[in-house]
Amino acid sequence: MPLTDAHCHLQAPELAGVLPEVWKCDITRWVVNGLHPSDWPQVAALARSQPRVRPCFGLHPWYLKDRPATWLEELEGIVSEHPGCGLGEFGLDRWMQDADVADQLSVFKAHWHLGLQRDLPMTVHCLKAWGALQEALEAMPLPQRGFLLHAYGGPVEMVAGLVRRGAYFSFSTSFLAANRSAKRAAFQQMPLDRVLIETDAPSMAPPSECNAFPMTDPATGRTVNHPANLRAAAASLAELRGVPALELEGILEDNFHRWWGRDRRGIV
Ligand SMILES: [Zn+2]
């Protein structure tokens, strides 16, 4: 059954050495998100070399302070050059140090309006900024195709409202950790037709007991999430929902196509 990693960063230098084996693993496609204008060319290059990569371009809230003044023109330009791309990742984050939420909101809205104007699939990052996200979504037009809240870690109580606004939610490999039961609880209750799965590789590795592809960055000593861990997220979500694995994978595939739309390049 085809399987899509709905959110990852295969352009990350930590993954460069394993990409040849990533292309051979049994994942059908990867939604690869840029973080800053400086890594957009790498995302574009990956999409050129590997047609199963779905490129997304965006400015992550952690990197707002060193953005060039021309970032929005650059974003519009790269999006125009890549028909069939998405926007991401961008979003709101009160978890980070020195969060400037007003600035985050202006960048969020700029992405959102571009996404609506060009009818692009959008991927939103939100950490501890659920009230601000809700207010922003109430004040803006909504994309007909919906949008993805990646690695949804918000309250269960917000899920119904977000579903009404068109949200899809991706289940992360990191949610397999024993202490992430609150995040798993939200995924237990979501409508199954709004769920996707992701690795966020090279970040958000599963706990070591579920990590079949252990990998460490020799430069930092940190654990690197191998993209092949996606299968563990699929298996865990199937168990959580009490749905046979193959049936769940079929649902995930339908959800991906409903959100992303038909690939304009005519590739899987
Ligand atoms: Zn990410």
Boltz pocket constraint, residues with backbone or C-beta under 6 A from the ligand:
constraints:
  - pocket:
      binder: B
      contacts: [[A, 7], [A, 8], [A, 9], [A, 33], [A, 89], [A, 200]]
      max_distance: 6.0
